[in-house]
Each structure stands twice: as structure tokens, then as C-alpha cells.
Amino acid sequence: MTQSQREALLDLLHIAMLTDSHISLKEESELERSINAIGWDSQRPREIHLLNSMAKARQATESAERTNEYIATRTAKFINADDQNKALSMLTSLLSSDGEGAEEIKFIAQIRELFSHT
């Protein structure tokens, strides 16, 4: 996975957590596990990206249009099936960690749809 994809995946993980307007302890634990599994290869510290990523994800949820644009720009970074499957697996694990609701199922379906077009 490239650094650009790592950053995009962290962004997607953050916005995924916001889909049901509830961040559980299980989701936070799964997010931390995912963050550690992704790795990092940048001069800029991962913690700086994480803080900015959550803020941008919150801003993106202000409207459906902004959310869709945010998700589309991040999913576009994953151009091969292997990387798409890794990202989808981490997103699914995060969202299922505390039970999937309707909004979370819709989110995963949107990611699958966007990945099918790249």
C-alpha cells in the first residue's frame, strides 16, 4: 500500500466511524488496531495526519454532497483489487466491531460501488 493510500484509508476509517453518529469504545479499539496495521512512511508524523483527518471527516459530514465527494476522492486512490480488498476489509471490521446499522451498511455498499468503477 502506498503512503497516499494509507492516508486515504485513515480518512475513510474516520468518516466510517461517523456514519451512525455514534463512536463506540469497540470502534475506537478497532480503529487503533487498523492504524497500527496500516503502517506509515512519511516525514509528517502520523498523529498530525490523524488529527487533521478526523477534523476533515467531521466537516465532510455536514452535507451528503460533501460526504460523497470526500469518499469518492479517497476511494479513487485504490486502483488495484488487492489494495481495495485490504481497505474494504479494514472498513468492514471497523464498522462491524459494534454491530452494523443501516447507515453503516449503506456506507460499505457505497465503497464497494466506487471500487467497482476503478
C-alpha positions as CSV (number, residue, x, y, z in Angstrom):
1,M,0.0,0.0,0.0
2,T,1.4,3.4,-0.9
3,Q,1.6,6.3,1.6
4,S,-1.2,8.1,-0.3
5,Q,-3.4,5.0,0.1
6,R,-2.6,4.8,3.8
7,E,-3.6,8.4,4.2
8,A,-6.8,7.9,2.2
9,L,-7.6,4.7,4.2
10,L,-7.2,6.6,7.5
11,D,-9.6,9.3,6.2
12,L,-12.1,6.6,5.2
13,L,-11.8,4.9,8.6
14,H,-12.6,8.2,10.3
15,I,-15.6,9.1,8.2
16,A,-16.8,5.5,8.5
17,M,-16.9,5.9,12.3
18,L,-19.1,9.0,11.9
19,T,-21.7,7.3,9.7
20,D,-24.0,6.3,12.5
21,S,-23.4,9.4,14.7
22,H,-22.0,7.1,17.4
23,I,-18.4,6.3,18.2
24,S,-18.2,3.3,20.5
25,L,-15.3,2.1,22.5
26,K,-15.2,-1.0,20.3
27,E,-14.9,1.1,17.2
28,E,-12.1,3.2,18.8
29,S,-10.2,0.0,19.7
30,E,-10.7,-1.4,16.1
31,L,-9.5,2.0,14.7
32,E,-6.4,1.8,16.8
33,R,-5.7,-1.7,15.6
34,S,-6.2,-0.7,12.0
35,I,-4.0,2.3,12.4
36,N,-1.2,0.2,13.7
37,A,-1.6,-2.4,10.9
38,I,-1.5,0.2,8.1
39,G,2.0,1.4,8.9
40,W,3.3,4.8,8.0
41,D,6.1,6.1,5.6
42,S,6.1,9.9,5.7
43,Q,8.1,12.7,7.0
44,R,5.0,14.1,8.6
45,P,4.0,12.3,11.8
46,R,1.0,10.0,11.6
47,E,-0.5,11.7,14.6
48,I,-0.7,15.0,12.8
49,H,-2.5,13.3,9.9
50,L,-4.9,11.6,12.3
51,L,-5.9,14.9,13.9
52,N,-6.4,16.6,10.6
53,S,-8.2,13.5,9.2
54,M,-10.8,13.5,11.9
55,A,-11.5,17.2,11.6
56,K,-11.9,16.9,7.8
57,A,-14.1,13.9,8.1
58,R,-16.4,15.8,10.5
59,Q,-16.5,18.7,8.1
60,A,-17.4,16.4,5.2
61,T,-20.4,15.0,7.1
62,E,-22.1,18.5,7.0
63,S,-23.9,17.5,3.8
64,A,-24.5,14.5,1.7
65,E,-22.7,16.1,-1.3
66,R,-19.6,16.8,0.7
67,T,-19.6,13.3,2.2
68,N,-19.9,11.7,-1.2
69,E,-17.1,13.9,-2.7
70,Y,-14.9,13.1,0.3
71,I,-15.4,9.4,0.0
72,A,-15.0,9.4,-3.8
73,T,-11.7,11.2,-3.7
74,R,-10.3,8.8,-1.1
75,T,-11.5,5.6,-2.8
76,A,-10.0,6.8,-6.1
77,K,-6.6,6.2,-4.6
78,F,-7.1,2.5,-4.6
79,I,-6.6,1.3,-8.1
80,N,-6.0,-2.4,-7.8
81,A,-8.2,-5.1,-6.4
82,D,-5.7,-6.2,-3.7
83,D,-5.5,-2.7,-2.1
84,Q,-9.2,-2.3,-2.5
85,N,-9.9,-5.5,-0.7
86,K,-7.5,-4.6,2.2
87,A,-9.2,-1.2,2.6
88,L,-12.7,-2.8,2.4
89,S,-11.7,-5.4,5.0
90,M,-10.5,-2.8,7.5
91,L,-13.6,-0.7,6.9
92,T,-15.9,-3.6,7.4
93,S,-14.0,-4.7,10.5
94,L,-14.3,-1.3,12.0
95,L,-18.0,-0.9,11.3
96,S,-18.9,-4.4,12.4
97,S,-17.0,-4.1,15.7
98,D,-20.1,-2.8,17.4
99,G,-22.8,-4.1,15.1
100,E,-23.7,-2.7,11.7
101,G,-26.6,-0.4,11.4
102,A,-28.4,0.7,8.3
103,E,-26.1,3.7,7.7
104,E,-23.0,1.6,8.1
105,I,-24.3,-1.0,5.6
106,K,-25.1,1.8,3.2
107,F,-21.5,3.2,3.6
108,I,-19.9,-0.2,2.8
109,A,-22.2,-0.5,-0.2
110,Q,-21.1,2.9,-1.4
111,I,-17.4,1.9,-1.0
112,R,-17.9,-1.3,-2.9
113,E,-19.7,0.6,-5.7
114,L,-16.9,3.1,-6.0
115,F,-14.2,0.4,-6.0
116,S,-16.1,-1.4,-8.8
117,H,-15.6,1.7,-11.0
118,T,-11.9,2.0,-10.7
